[in-house]
Amino acid sequence: MKLLVTGGAGFIGSHYVRTVLSDGYPAFAGAEVTVLDRLTYAGNLANLAPVAGRHTFVHGDVCDARLLADLVPGHDVVLHFAAESHVDRSIEGSAEFVRTNVLGTQTLMEACLTARVGRVVQVSTDEVYGSIEIGSWAEDAPLAPRSPYSAAKAGGDMIAMAYATTHGLPVSITRCGNNYGPYQFPEKIIPLFVTNLIEGRKVPLYGDGGNIRDWVHVDDHCQGIQLVAERGEPGQVYHIAGTAELSNLELTERLLTALEAAPDMVERVPDRKGHDRRYSLDDSRLRALGYAPRVSFEDGLAETVRWYVDNPSWWKPLRSGSR
């Protein structure tokens, strides 16, 4: 079994790589893994240090058609994690998001089609649906992205699905809620707030703090991706829901408690432009394949906070890029 993991030096992709190379997925035990990563600000070879020497690393761009034409053939499964993913950055400048998330996906799908890859998984996000006031989205809900980031991810998803429908490429799409866990770049809310509090800095809470997110531990997310890679139906979308639906204010209060910080460490800041109010996914389709989250939010959050407390050598060099 030969796997190609794009974006495998990023937060979620590296967790998948570390797990598969530690025999965490029995169906892929002994797999040969190639990681393709451009090593932008959020790609970090330190994320792969625990499995150094046990995979092939290729420093390259998913938009590079010539590179992919040489690299993709011979791989049995391609898992496409590579993406620009931070909403705030997409608001400041969207061109790189469109390039990577749309053109990069098309370039990869074409290479997979030409190489006759047997299985492709496009890793996406719940944000492509926009905001939902009540209830949860099913996989057939219309796409209504509201940020440049989510619009670019929706564009990539539509490209991937077009290759499935038009060409018969065996690609499935996963969409997940907000991820958290070790090795997450400290611009996202949990690692940003945790590292701020460790350093005695206030945490910037958007607006009224009432925006609601569905939180899933990165290990559960990767477990869902693996299940789709093994048993998912080509041309289908699969949701990976979390274990806790919390407002940003509720999350902030939990982080303050975990780090024994006072309420005055919260700084209210103007709300993000076009800030989606609530996300929620119905993951019944994936659960029918046998999926169930294994990490409770309480345990996962405590473990994540401990990891950042214990690993300042990983995140301190990255802090200048997250402020």
N, C-alpha and C positions, 0 to 999 in steps of 0.2 A: 504494500500500500504506500503510495506516494502522495503527500499532501502539499499544496501550495497555499500559504497563508499571507494574504496581502495586508499591510498594516500590522504585521505581527510584532512590531516593537512598541506599539501603542498600549494603552491601558487594557482594553478588552482583548485585543489580539494576542498580546503577550501572555495573558492569563490562560487563554486557550492553548497556546504553544507549550507553556510550562506544564499544563495539566496533561496534554496528550503525550508529552515526552516523559512524564512520570507514570505512565500507564494508568492514568485516571479514566480513560475511555477504553474498556476492554475490546470493543470491536475494532479499534484502531491500534491495538497493542503492537509495538514494533514498527510502527509507521516511520517512513523517512519523511522528514519535514523540511521544506524550503520556506524561508521567510523573505518576503519582498517588502522593503520599507524605504521610504524617501528620507527618513530621519529629519522631519521638520521639527519645530520646537517641541511637539508633544511625543515624538518618537524617540526612544531612549534605549540604547543597547544595554544599559544597566538593568532594564526590565527583563532581559533575557539571560542575565548573568547566572541564575541558578541552573540553567540548562546549556551553558556555554560548551561548545565542542560537540554537542549532540544534535545539531541541526545545521543546515546550510543557510547562510545569510547572504542576501543579495541587496546591495544598496542601489535602489533605483526607483523610478517613478511609474506608477500605474498608468499614466498617460503615454508612456513610451511604447509605441506599437512595435518597433523593431526589437526592443528588449523582450517584450512579452512573446513575440513570435518565436524567439529562441528559448525562452524560459518555460512557457506553459506546457509544451508537448512532453508527454511522459508522465504527467501527474494524473492521478485517478480522481482526486477531489480538490476543488478550489474553494477556499473560504475567503470571502471578500469583506475584510474589516476596514480596509483603507478608506479614510474619509477625513475631511475637515468637519469638526463637530461642535465648535463652541458658538452658541447663538450670538453672544455679545460681539465676538470677532466678525461674524457674518454681517452684523448691522454696520460695523465700522467699514467693512469692505467685502463685497460679496463675490468678486471675480474669481478668487482662488477656490471658493466653495463650489461654484458652477464648474470650474475646470476639473477639479478632483472628483467631485461627487457625481457629476453627469458625464463629462467626457471620459473620465477615468473608468467609470463603470462600463460605458460603451466600448472602450478600447479593450477592456478585459473580457467582456462578453464575446467580442469578435474573435479574440485570440482563443478563447475556450471553444468556440464553435469550430474554428479551423482545426484545432488540435483534437477535436472529438472527445473532450473531457467528459467523464462519465457522471459527474455530480458537481454542481455549483450551488453555493449558498451565498445569497446577498444579504448582508447584515444591515438592518435599517432601524428605524425609530418610530415610536408612537407619535412623534411630533408632526408627521406627515398628515395627520388627520385634523390638525388645528386644535381647537378647544371644545370640550364637551361639558355641558352644565350638569347633567345628571346621567346616570347609567354608564355603560361601557361600550366601546367600539367593538363591533365584530369585524372580521377580516374583509368583508365586502363593503364596509363603510366608504363613502366617497372621500377622496383626498382633498384636503382644504388647508394646505400649509400657510402659515402666516408670518414666517421669518425667512430671510434668504437661506439660512441653513436648512430649514425643513423643506423649503421649496426645491433646493438642490437635491436633497435626499429623495424627495418624491420623484423628481426627474430621473434619478438613477434607478429607482424602483420600476418606473414605467419602461425605461429602456430594457432592464433585465426581463420584465414580463413580456415585452415585445419580442425579445429573442426566444423566449419560451414558446410563445404563440406562433410566431412566424416561421421560426427555424427549427422548433422542436428541441432547443437547448434545454437540458435537464436542470433547470435552475429553480430553486425555491427561495422565498424571501422570509426572513424573520424580522419582527418588529417588537421592540422591547421598551419598557419604562425606564426611568432614571436609574443608572447604575451607580454603585459605590463599592469600595473595597480598597485594598492596598495597591500601590503603584499608580493611583489616579493623579494626573497632572494637577497641580494646585491652582487651577483657575476655576474648577467646578466647585459647587457650593460646599460640599462636605470637606474635601481636603483644604479648600481655601479657608473656611471658618476654623477648622481644627488647627492648621498651622498658624493662622493669625493669633488664635488664643494661646497657643504654646509660646509664641513670641511676645505676648502681652499687648497685641494690637486689637483694636475693635473690629467687629465683623460688620460688613455692609449689607443690610437687609433691604431689599427692594420694596418700595411702596408700603402697603399695609401688611405685607407678609402673608396675605391670604391665598396666594397662588398654591394650588394643590398638585402634588406629584405622587406617582406610584413608584415606590423604591424597591429595586431588585438587586440582590448581591451579585457581583460579577461572576461568581462561581455558578449560581443558578442560571444566569444568562447563558453562560458557555455550555452548561448542561443541556439547555434547550436547543442551542445551536447544534450541538452534537447529535441530539436526537433527530433533528431535521436532516442533518447530513446522512444519518443512517437510514431513516425510515420515512422521511417526508416525501410528499408527492410532488413531482415536478410541476411547475406552473401554479403552485399554491402558496398562499401567505400563511404564516403561523405567528401568533402572538405569544410573547413571553411576559406574563404579568408578574408583579412583585408581591411582597408580603406586607407592605404598609403603605397606606394612603395618608399622607400628612401635608398640612400646609407648611410653607417655608418658615412661618413663625413657630409652629410646633416643633419642626426639625431643629431650629435654632435653640429653642429652650432645652431640648434633649442634649445638644452639644455643649451648651453652657453647664448643664448639670454634670455631664461626663468629665468635663475639664475643670470643674469646681470654679467656674467663672461667674462674676456678678452680672446682673441684668444690665448694668450701665456699660457693659462691653459691646452692646448692640448699638450700631449707628444707623439710623434710618436714612436711606438715600433715595433720590427720585427713581420712580419705577422705570423698568426697561421699556423701550418702545415696542408696542404691539405685544405685550407680555401675555401669553396664553394663560388662562385662568386655571384650567384643570385638564389633566390627562387621565384616562382610565381604559384598560384593555380587558376584553373578554378572551381568556386563553383556553376555552373549552376544546378547541380543535387540537391543540398540542397536548392537553391532558388526556385526550382520547388515545394518543400514542403512548401514554404512560408517564408523562411529565408531572412532576410535583416539586415545588421549591423545597430545598433542604435547609436553608439558612434563615432562621427567624431574624427579623429586623433588629431586635434587641441584642441578640448575640453577634450578629454581623456588624452592627454599629460599634459595639464595644471592642470587638476585635480590630476593626478598622482604626478606631481612635488609638488603641494601643500600638498599632503598627506605625502610625505617624509619630507618636511619642518616642518609639524605640528606634526610628530610622531617620533622624535628621540629616544624616550624610547623603541620603537619597534626595530629599526634597529641598534642602537649603540652597543648593546650587541652582535650583529651578525658580526660586522665589522672584527673582528680578523679572522673569518673563510672565509672571501671573498678576502683577500689581496693575 
